[in-house]
Amino acid sequence: MTGTSGSDGDLLRTDLDDGVLTLTIARPEAKNALTLAMRQQIERVCAQVDADDDVAVVVLAAVDPVFCAGADIKEIAALGAALPPTNPGAALRAVRKPVIGAVNGACVSGGLELALSCDWIMASEQSFFADTHARLGVLPRWGLSALLPRAVGVRLAKEMTATGRRVPAAEALRAGLVNQVVPHTELADRVRESARAAANTDRAALAASLALYDAGDGTEEALLRERERALAWAPPPTFR
C-alpha cells in the first residue's frame, strides 16, 4: 500500500515503512484543505488497512506549515448539490489498528475533526487548534461535536466553537486534546518512535483494547446525533 496515482493522488501521499503506513496531506498552497478526491482517497485507504497484514499502525501527517484547514470550501461551493457525501473522520475511526495524528501546524475545523478521529495526537510546538464551523454557519459532520468535548471537556469545547479561538499547543496539552507536544523539528521522529512501539504490541489484543475504549464512552450515540442534525441543517449558500 505505497505510492500515489495521478495528480489527485499526489495531494495525499502514502508511504509504508516497517509496518507504519503514513498518510501525508500535501496541499500546502491551499492550507492542506481536502478536495473531494483527497477525502475519497482517505476513505479508500482506511478501508484497506485492516486487511493488510503489512500495516500495523497508521500515521496521519501533513506537509508544513499547516496540518489541515478541513474541506475545500471553494470546491464545495462549486459542486453544490452534485457533491457526494464523504466522511474521512469516520473512515479513520473505523480502522481497528492504531491511528496517530501528527499535527505540525494549524489544525482547524475539519482538520481538527481528522485529528480527533485519531487514537492519539502528537503535536508540534508550532501547532494550534480551532473550530470555526459555527462562525461559517455550518454544523460539524465528521465527529467534532462528539469527540471534542470528550477530549477537552464541555466548557472548553463550547468556548472553542463559540469564539473560534486558537488554542495553542501548550494549552491543548494541558486540556487533554493532545498527548505530547514536541519541538517542531523532532515531530516526525517522535511520532515514528510512538508508532513503532505500538507496532510491536500484540495486534489482536491491541485492537480489542482500543475497541473497548471506543465502546465505553457513549461516543457512537453522540456521533449518530451529530450526523442526524447536520443532515437536517440548512447550510449557507456558499456551502450548497
Number of C-alpha atoms within 10 A of each C-alpha: 13 12 11 15 11 7 9 15 16 16 24 26 21 20 15 18 10 11 17 21 23 25 21 20 26 24 22 16 10 13 23 27 26 26 20 18 15 23 21 18 19 22 19 13 17 21 15 12 21 16 10 11 8 15 20 25 28 26 24 22 24 26 20 18 15 27 34 32 22 21 18 18 14 12 15 18 15 13 13 13 10 9 13 10 9 16 16 24 24 18 20 27 19 17 20 22 24 23 26 26 27 26 34 28 24 26 27 25 24 28 27 27 26 26 31 26 25 20 18 16 23 24 30 22 20 18 22 24 24 22 29 22 18 15 12 12 14 15 21 19 23 27 27 28 22 21 22 22 15 17 16 18 14 13 9 15 19 16 12 19 19 14 13 18 14 18 20 16 25 18 14 21 18 12 15 14 25 23 14 20 21 18 13 15 11 11 20 19 10 18 22 17 12 13 21 16 11 19 20 11 12 10 16 10 10 16 15 13 12 14 14 11 10 14 10 9 11 11 17 15 10 16 18 13 14 20 17 12 13 16 11 10 12 13 14 11 9 14 18 14
